[in-house]
């Protein structure tokens, strides 16, 4: 009888462990997402969606460097997350080839956040999409071109 009770407790404990989320899965609950939209003077639209593996409180700054063709400027930027938008900055350099855009994204986090995964999804005119992933503090480069 004692062995049977012990076995039941062990099986119940194992079942509970299988049901509870692991630390990796529970970390998914602590993610931050932002996706600014850059409206360009030539009519093109760049959307840069970020998925950052930490809370907004741990994000110090998100910097976008846009490399666009000569003569192209940013007419308007719409930050879809108004509170994180205050931490987002961008610069524009007109050094890219015709119909080609490169976006260099750097996410800076609090030192206490440690290593944080970052995924950058970039879309040009809703058609041409590319993705790159890395970590906070890294320059994550995505280049998209019109055909």
N, C-alpha and C positions, 0 to 999 in steps of 0.2 A: 504494500500500500504506500509506503514511504517513497519507494522508487517511482511509482506511478505519479504521485503528487509532484515529485521533483521533475519528472519528464514533462508534465503538464505546464509547470512554471517555465521551464526552459523553452518549450514550444511557444507559449504565450509571449515570452520576452522576445523571441526571434520574430514573431509575427509583428509585434509592435515596432521593432527596428526596421522591418521591411516597409511598414506603412509610413513611418516618419520620414520627412525629406532629409536628404543629405545636405551637408553644408554648401556644396556646389549648387544644388538645386535651390536651396533657400536664398542663396546670393542673387538668384535671378529676380527675386522680389525686390531687391535693392538696386534697381537700374534706373537710369535717367535717359530720356530721349528728347532730342531736339531736331528740328529740320527747317533751317532758314531757307527762304526762297529768294534768289537773286534775279531780279528783272534787269536785263541788259539793254543797252541803247539800240542794238541791232535787232531786237525782238526775241532773242533767245532767252530761255529761262533755265537757270541752274537750281536744282534742289539738292541740298547736301543734308542727308539725314544721318544723325549720329545716334548710336546706341552705346551708352557708357555704363560700365559695370559698377557703378556706385551711386549714391544718392546725390541729389543736386547740392546739398550742403557741403559735400566734399569737393565740388568743382570750383576751382578758383577762376579759371578763364578758359574760353574756347576761342582760338584764333584761326581764321581762315585767310589764306593768301591765294588770291585768284590770279592766274596768269591767263590773260585774254588776248585776242588779236589786236593789232594796232588800230586805234580809233574807237574801240569798244569801251564803254564806261558802264558803271552800275547806275541805273536810274532809280531803283528802289530795292530795299531789302525788307522782307517781312519775316520777323522772328515769330514762329508759331507758338513758342512757349514764352509768354511775356516775362515771367520771373527769371528764367535762365537767359533770356535775351539780353538782360542787363550785363551779363558776364561774357557776351559774345562780341568779338571785334573782327574786322576784316581790313585787308589791304588789297589793292588792285595794281597789277603790273601789266602793261601792254607789250608783252614780249613773246606771246605765243604765236604759233603758225595760224594761218587762216582756217576758220572752222574748227579750231582745236582749243580746248580749255583744260587747264590743269588746276586742281584745287589741292593745296597743301593745308592739312588740318592738324592742329596741335591742341590737345586737351591737357591743361595743367590742373593738377589736383592738390589737395592738402597733403603734406608729407605723411600724415597719419593714415591716409587712405592706402598707402603701399602701392603695389603694382595693380593697375586697373585695366581691364580689357576695353578696347574701343573698336567699334565697327563703323565704317563710313560707307554709306550708300549714296552714290551720286547719280542724278538723272539730268539729262539735257533734253529739254523740250518734251519731256514725258516719254521719250523713246530710247535714247542711248543710255544705258545704265552700266555702272561698274561698281565694284565693292572692294574694299581693302580693310584689313584688320591689323591691329597691333596693340600698343599699350600707351597709357598716359605718358606725356613727355616726348613721344616719338613724332616725327614728321610723317604723316600718313598721306601719300600722294596718290591722286586719282586723275587720270587723263581721259577725257571723252572727246570724241570728234563727230562732226556731222558728215554723213556720207555724201 
